[in-house]
Amino acid sequence: MIRTQKVRLYPNQTMKKVLDDLCDYRRYCWNQGLALWNDMYDSSLILDDKKLRPNEYKVRKELVANKEDWQYQLSSRCLQLASVDLGKAWDNFFNKALPDWGKPKYKSKKAPRQGFKTDRAKIVNGKLRLDKPHRIKTWYDIKFKGAKSLDGDLKVVSIYRENGKYWASLPFEVEIAKKDKTCKKTAVDVNVGHFNYTEGKVNTLPNHLKKLYKRIKHYQRQLARKRVVNGKKATQSHNYVKTRAKLQRDYRKVANIQHDIIHKFTTKLVSDYDKIVIEDLDVKKMQMTHVASKGLHRSQFGYFRQMLTYKADWYGKEIVLADQYYPSTQRCSECGYIKTGEDKVGLNGNRKHGTKHNEYICYECGSIMDRDENAVMNLLNLVA
């Protein structure tokens, strides 16, 4: 299994310059490769010749043949891996089933996150050592913090710069021991702001996040006002850069808090249960309805499913997906009656019968239950 750890890098001034140059070089290789790929692709369409169609090997060979002198002072793996990622991006372009389907785009130097990849990094005496190009004499290992374990074979390392700080994702190939069987099962009903399961509720939007979201809203308005007043020159001002850095800082705080909550919750699920039932939700389509779309985005449904899936795979647990159209909210867990038409329960309850959002009243058997607890029991019945 591949276990990835994100660590904070603390490079000295020399290695900061090296990391910045590699970030710029990665962007340069991507943009040059994408421009070449587009030209080859257009030529194959115009001349109707499939042999002219581009691929990863052709583009990489052309980029290597046209290398400038300054490029030899930087890691060659940066160009190689940029070509690999470009090839994957073009393969995804022909798969319209992907949620973020689209043609590969050029990288901008104004993007808040810049990074590169290398498959020749090593861990030496607790520090990260990058591959040193030829003719370079001054080179240092990079200190880092945040790693829990450095056991296993190190694979392709991703390094990026954001808000003046440097981070690295260290993927290790390790053997993970399976967790003991508990012969227990549970179901998780995901909602805006909280997850419900058989033992209770987990809050994914705690109250202390409200202050951070207010600050985020304030900084976003400040940046928007500066762009309206100063136009394209706004991004060149020092005040704009400072405000953007504060915005990125608060976004990272929010992400760290929510990721910590979801990590602990998913670990508890795979430790305590053998079978876990979740809903197969089309989150993208739900967000496009603009009904509580911001709350849906902040609740991180997709991140929860992704994390739970790989942890269940690690520890030998089973994930059961309920059908996308399974009426877990409309179905009565006591008698099986399904509400239809004007009797359906919506985000604001039911107007016809005057029920609240968190109420479920069965019009067949008269049962009165909490809406989310009823949904959990309906999901749990799928593996009964």
C-alpha positions as CSV (number, residue, x, y, z in Angstrom):
1,M,0.0,0.0,0.0
2,I,1.0,3.6,-0.5
3,R,0.8,5.8,2.6
4,T,1.3,9.5,2.0
5,Q,2.4,12.0,4.6
6,K,2.3,15.8,4.2
7,V,5.2,17.6,5.8
8,R,6.4,21.2,6.2
9,L,9.7,21.9,4.6
10,Y,12.3,24.4,6.1
11,P,14.8,25.1,3.4
12,N,17.7,27.5,3.8
13,Q,18.1,30.5,1.4
14,T,20.1,28.5,-1.2
15,M,17.5,25.7,-1.3
16,K,14.6,28.1,-1.4
17,K,16.1,29.5,-4.6
18,V,16.4,25.9,-5.9
19,L,12.8,25.1,-5.1
20,D,11.5,28.3,-6.6
21,D,13.4,27.6,-9.8
22,L,12.1,24.0,-10.0
23,C,8.5,25.3,-9.5
24,D,9.0,27.7,-12.4
25,Y,10.7,25.0,-14.5
26,R,7.8,22.6,-13.9
27,R,5.4,25.3,-15.1
28,Y,7.6,26.0,-18.1
29,C,7.8,22.3,-19.1
30,W,4.0,21.9,-18.8
31,N,3.2,24.9,-20.9
32,Q,5.8,24.1,-23.6
33,G,4.6,20.5,-23.7
34,L,0.9,21.5,-23.8
35,A,1.6,24.0,-26.7
36,L,3.4,21.3,-28.6
37,W,0.7,18.7,-27.9
38,N,-2.0,21.1,-29.1
39,D,-0.1,21.7,-32.4
40,M,0.4,18.0,-33.0
41,Y,-3.2,17.3,-32.3
42,D,-4.5,20.0,-34.6
43,S,-2.2,18.9,-37.4
44,S,-3.5,15.3,-37.1
45,L,-7.1,16.6,-37.3
46,I,-6.4,18.9,-40.3
47,L,-4.4,16.2,-42.3
48,D,-6.7,13.4,-41.1
49,D,-3.6,11.3,-40.2
50,K,-3.7,9.2,-37.0
51,K,0.0,8.7,-37.2
52,L,0.5,12.4,-36.4
53,R,-1.4,12.2,-33.1
54,P,0.7,13.2,-30.1
55,N,1.6,11.0,-27.2
56,E,3.7,11.3,-24.1
57,Y,6.9,9.9,-25.8
58,K,6.7,12.2,-28.9
59,V,6.2,15.3,-26.8
60,R,9.0,14.4,-24.3
61,K,11.4,13.6,-27.1
62,E,10.8,16.9,-28.8
63,L,11.2,18.8,-25.5
64,V,14.5,17.1,-24.7
65,A,15.8,17.7,-28.2
66,N,15.1,21.5,-27.9
67,K,16.4,22.0,-24.4
68,E,18.2,25.3,-23.8
69,D,21.5,25.6,-22.0
70,W,20.0,26.9,-18.8
71,Q,17.7,23.8,-18.5
72,Y,20.7,21.6,-17.9
73,Q,21.3,23.3,-14.6
74,L,17.9,22.0,-13.3
75,S,16.7,18.4,-12.6
76,S,15.9,16.5,-15.7
77,R,13.2,14.5,-13.8
78,C,11.1,17.7,-13.6
79,L,10.6,17.7,-17.4
80,Q,10.1,13.9,-17.6
81,L,7.4,13.8,-14.9
82,A,5.7,16.9,-16.4
83,S,5.4,15.0,-19.7
84,V,3.9,12.0,-17.8
85,D,1.3,14.1,-16.1
86,L,0.5,15.9,-19.3
87,G,-0.1,12.5,-21.0
88,K,-2.5,11.5,-18.1
89,A,-4.3,14.8,-18.4
90,W,-4.9,14.2,-22.2
91,D,-6.1,10.6,-21.5
92,N,-8.6,12.1,-19.0
93,F,-9.8,14.6,-21.7
94,F,-11.2,11.7,-23.7
95,N,-13.1,10.3,-20.7
96,K,-16.2,12.5,-20.3
97,A,-17.4,10.4,-17.3
98,L,-14.8,12.2,-15.1
99,P,-16.4,14.9,-12.8
100,D,-13.8,17.6,-13.8
101,W,-13.7,16.7,-17.4
102,G,-12.0,19.2,-19.7
103,K,-9.1,20.0,-21.9
104,P,-5.7,20.5,-20.2
105,K,-5.0,24.1,-19.4
106,Y,-1.9,26.2,-19.2
107,K,-0.3,26.9,-15.8
108,S,-0.2,30.4,-14.5
109,K,2.6,32.0,-12.6
110,K,0.0,33.9,-10.6
111,A,-1.6,30.8,-9.2
112,P,-1.4,30.7,-5.4
113,R,0.1,27.2,-5.5
114,Q,3.3,26.3,-7.5
115,G,5.0,22.9,-7.3
116,F,6.9,20.2,-9.0
117,K,7.6,16.4,-8.7
118,T,10.6,14.3,-8.4
119,D,11.2,10.5,-8.2
120,R,14.8,10.7,-7.1
121,A,14.4,12.3,-3.7
122,K,15.8,10.4,-0.6
123,I,15.5,10.6,3.1
124,V,19.0,11.0,4.6
125,N,19.5,11.4,8.3
126,G,15.9,12.7,8.8
127,K,16.2,15.3,6.0
128,L,15.0,15.4,2.4
129,R,17.7,15.2,-0.3
130,L,16.8,16.2,-3.8
131,D,18.8,15.0,-6.9
132,K,21.6,17.4,-7.6
133,P,22.1,18.4,-11.3
134,H,25.6,18.3,-12.9
135,R,27.9,21.3,-12.5
136,I,26.1,22.4,-9.3
137,K,28.5,22.5,-6.3
138,T,26.4,24.1,-3.5
139,W,23.6,21.7,-2.3
140,Y,21.9,21.1,1.0
141,D,19.5,18.6,2.5
142,I,16.1,20.1,3.6
143,K,14.7,19.9,7.1
144,F,11.1,18.9,7.5
145,K,8.5,18.4,10.3
146,G,5.2,16.6,10.5
147,A,6.2,13.0,9.5
148,K,5.0,10.3,11.8
149,S,7.0,7.5,10.2
150,L,9.7,7.3,7.6
151,D,9.5,3.5,7.0
152,G,9.1,2.1,3.5
153,D,10.2,2.9,0.0
154,L,9.9,6.5,-1.0
155,K,8.0,7.0,-4.3
156,V,7.3,10.2,-6.4
157,V,7.5,13.2,-4.1
158,S,5.4,16.2,-4.7
159,I,6.8,19.6,-3.5
160,Y,4.8,22.8,-3.6
161,R,5.0,26.4,-2.4
162,E,1.9,28.2,-1.1
163,N,1.8,31.5,0.7
164,G,5.6,31.6,1.1
165,K,5.7,28.2,2.8
166,Y,7.0,25.0,1.4
167,W,5.3,21.6,1.7
168,A,6.0,18.1,0.5
169,S,3.9,14.9,0.1
170,L,6.0,11.9,0.9
171,P,4.4,8.6,-0.4
172,F,5.9,5.5,1.2
173,E,5.2,2.0,0.0
174,V,4.5,0.0,3.2
175,E,2.8,-3.1,4.5
176,I,-0.3,-2.3,6.5
177,A,-1.6,-4.8,9.0
178,K,-5.3,-5.7,8.7
179,K,-7.5,-4.7,11.7
180,D,-9.3,-7.3,13.7
181,K,-12.8,-8.3,12.7
182,T,-15.6,-6.9,14.9
183,C,-18.6,-8.5,13.1
184,K,-20.4,-5.2,13.4
185,K,-22.0,-3.0,10.8
186,T,-23.1,0.7,10.6
187,A,-24.5,3.2,8.1
188,V,-23.5,6.9,7.6
189,D,-26.0,9.5,6.5
190,V,-24.1,12.6,5.3
191,N,-25.8,16.0,5.8
192,V,-24.8,19.6,5.5
193,G,-22.7,20.3,8.6
194,H,-22.8,16.8,10.2
195,F,-22.7,13.1,9.7
196,N,-25.1,10.7,11.4
197,Y,-24.4,7.1,12.1
198,T,-25.6,4.4,14.4
199,E,-23.8,5.7,17.5
200,G,-24.7,9.3,17.1
201,K,-23.6,12.4,15.2
202,V,-20.3,14.0,14.1
203,N,-20.2,17.7,13.5
204,T,-18.2,18.7,10.4
205,L,-18.8,22.4,10.7
206,P,-18.1,23.2,14.4
207,N,-18.9,26.7,15.8
208,H,-15.3,27.9,15.9
209,L,-15.2,27.7,12.1
210,K,-17.8,30.4,11.8
211,K,-15.3,33.0,12.9
212,L,-12.8,31.8,10.2
213,Y,-15.5,31.9,7.5
214,K,-16.4,35.5,8.5
215,R,-12.8,36.5,8.1
216,I,-12.6,34.7,4.8
217,K,-15.7,36.5,3.6
218,H,-14.2,39.8,4.7
219,Y,-10.9,39.2,2.9
220,Q,-12.7,38.1,-0.3
221,R,-14.7,41.3,-0.3
222,Q,-11.5,43.4,0.2
223,L,-9.8,41.7,-2.7
224,A,-12.8,42.1,-5.0
225,R,-13.0,45.8,-4.1
226,K,-9.3,46.2,-4.9
227,R,-9.8,44.5,-8.3
228,V,-12.8,46.7,-9.1
229,V,-11.0,49.9,-8.3
230,N,-7.5,49.2,-9.7
231,G,-8.3,46.6,-12.4
232,K,-5.4,44.4,-13.5
233,K,-2.9,46.5,-11.6
234,A,-4.5,45.4,-8.3
235,T,-2.5,42.2,-8.1
236,Q,0.7,44.1,-8.3
237,S,0.2,46.0,-5.0
238,H,1.7,45.0,-1.7
239,N,-1.6,45.4,0.1
240,Y,-3.3,43.0,-2.3
241,V,-0.6,40.4,-1.8
242,K,-0.8,40.7,2.0
243,T,-4.6,40.4,2.0
244,R,-4.4,37.3,-0.3
245,A,-1.9,35.7,2.0
246,K,-4.2,36.2,5.0
247,L,-7.1,34.6,2.9
248,Q,-4.9,31.6,2.0
249,R,-3.9,31.3,5.7
250,D,-7.5,31.1,6.9
251,Y,-8.5,28.7,4.1
252,R,-5.6,26.4,5.2
253,K,-6.8,26.6,8.9
254,V,-10.3,25.6,7.9
255,A,-9.1,22.7,5.7
256,N,-6.8,21.5,8.6
257,I,-9.6,21.5,11.1
258,Q,-12.1,19.7,8.8
259,H,-9.5,17.2,7.6
260,D,-8.6,16.3,11.2
261,I,-12.3,15.7,12.0
262,I,-12.9,13.5,9.0
263,H,-9.6,11.6,9.5
264,K,-10.6,10.7,13.1
265,F,-14.1,9.8,12.2
266,T,-13.1,7.5,9.3
267,T,-10.5,5.8,11.4
268,K,-13.1,5.1,14.1
269,L,-15.4,3.6,11.5
270,V,-12.9,1.2,10.0
271,S,-11.7,0.3,13.5
272,D,-15.1,-0.5,15.0
273,Y,-17.1,-1.9,12.0
274,D,-16.6,-4.5,9.3
275,K,-19.4,-3.2,7.0
276,I,-20.1,0.4,6.4
277,V,-23.0,1.6,4.3
278,I,-22.8,5.1,2.6
279,E,-24.8,6.9,0.0
280,D,-23.6,7.2,-3.6
281,L,-24.3,10.9,-4.0
282,D,-23.8,13.0,-7.1
283,V,-22.3,16.0,-5.3
284,K,-21.5,17.9,-8.4
285,K,-25.1,17.8,-9.6
286,M,-26.4,18.7,-6.1
287,Q,-24.1,21.8,-6.0
288,M,-25.4,22.9,-9.4
289,T,-28.9,23.3,-8.0
290,H,-27.6,26.2,-5.9
291,V,-29.7,25.0,-2.9
292,A,-27.3,25.0,0.0
293,S,-24.5,24.6,-2.5
294,K,-22.0,26.5,-0.2
295,G,-22.9,24.2,2.7
296,L,-22.5,21.1,0.5
297,H,-19.0,22.3,-0.6
298,R,-17.9,23.0,3.0
299,S,-19.2,19.7,4.3
300,Q,-16.7,17.8,2.2
301,F,-18.8,14.8,1.1
302,G,-16.3,13.8,-1.6
303,Y,-13.3,14.0,0.7
304,F,-15.1,11.8,3.3
305,R,-15.9,9.1,0.8
306,Q,-12.4,9.2,-0.7
307,M,-10.8,8.8,2.7
308,L,-13.2,6.1,3.9
309,T,-12.7,4.1,0.7
310,Y,-8.9,3.9,0.9
311,K,-8.9,3.2,4.7
312,A,-11.4,0.4,4.2
313,D,-9.1,-1.0,1.4
314,W,-6.1,-0.8,3.8
315,Y,-7.7,-2.6,6.7
316,G,-9.8,-5.1,4.8
317,K,-13.2,-3.6,5.6
318,E,-16.2,-3.5,3.3
319,I,-17.9,-0.4,1.9
320,V,-21.5,-0.8,0.7
321,L,-22.8,1.9,-1.6
322,A,-26.5,2.6,-1.6
323,D,-28.0,3.4,-5.0
324,Q,-28.0,7.1,-5.9
325,Y,-31.8,7.1,-6.0
326,Y,-32.4,5.0,-2.9
327,P,-35.1,6.9,-0.9
328,S,-33.4,6.8,2.5
329,T,-34.9,10.1,3.5
330,Q,-38.5,9.4,2.2
331,R,-38.7,5.8,3.4
332,C,-40.1,4.8,6.8
333,S,-37.7,2.4,8.6
334,E,-40.5,0.9,10.6
335,C,-43.1,-0.1,7.9
336,G,-41.3,0.6,4.6
337,Y,-43.8,3.3,3.4
338,I,-42.2,5.7,0.9
339,K,-43.4,9.3,0.7
340,T,-44.1,10.6,-2.8
341,G,-45.5,13.8,-4.4
342,E,-46.5,16.6,-2.0
343,D,-45.8,14.3,1.0
344,K,-42.1,14.3,0.4
345,V,-39.7,15.7,3.0
346,G,-37.5,18.5,1.7
347,L,-34.8,20.7,3.1
348,N,-37.4,22.8,4.9
349,G,-39.6,19.9,6.0
350,N,-43.0,19.5,4.4
351,R,-45.3,22.5,3.8
352,K,-48.4,20.4,3.3
353,H,-48.2,18.7,6.7
354,G,-46.3,21.5,8.5
355,T,-43.4,19.3,9.6
356,K,-39.9,20.6,10.4
357,H,-36.6,19.8,8.7
358,N,-35.5,17.3,11.3
359,E,-38.8,15.5,11.7
360,Y,-40.1,12.4,10.0
361,I,-43.7,11.4,10.5
362,C,-45.0,8.3,8.7
363,Y,-48.5,8.8,7.3
364,E,-49.0,5.0,7.1
365,C,-48.1,3.7,10.5
366,G,-47.9,7.0,12.4
367,S,-44.2,6.6,13.6
368,I,-42.5,9.8,14.6
369,M,-38.7,9.8,14.3
370,D,-35.7,12.0,13.7
371,R,-35.2,12.4,10.0
372,D,-31.5,11.7,10.0
373,E,-31.8,8.7,12.4
374,N,-34.5,7.3,10.1
375,A,-32.2,7.6,7.1
376,V,-29.4,5.8,8.9
377,M,-31.7,2.9,9.8
378,N,-32.9,2.7,6.1
379,L,-29.3,2.5,4.9
380,L,-28.5,-0.1,7.6
381,N,-31.4,-2.3,6.3
382,L,-29.5,-2.7,3.0
383,V,-27.1,-5.1,4.8
384,A,-29.6,-6.6,7.2
